[in-house]
Amino acid sequence: MEILFVLIGISISMAIVFLALFIWSVKSGQYEDDYTPSVRMLFEDKKPKEIKK
């Protein structure tokens, strides 16, 4: 029975850590640009310069 209390405590502490990391990532601007990734595959890649031998 005591192991359940330990596991619940560990799971709640891990959930708090993940929530804090999520809040930090939102405040630091990780999710600001939601348009560019969706159209990045439509942009044409630059062709590499050919090396003349």
Residue, then its C-alpha position, 0 to 999 in steps of 0.5 A: m500500500e505504501i508503494l502506491f503513495v510513492l508512485i502517486g507522489i512521483s507521478i504528480s512531481m513529474a507532471i508538475v515538472f512537465l507543466a513547468l517546462f511547457i509553460w517555460s517553452v510557451k513564454s520563451g516563444q517556442y510556439e510563435d511561428d505556426y505558419t512557416p512550418s506548414v509552407r516550408m515544403l512549398f519553398e524551392d530549395k536553392k540548387p548547389k553550385e556545380i564544381k567545374k573540374 
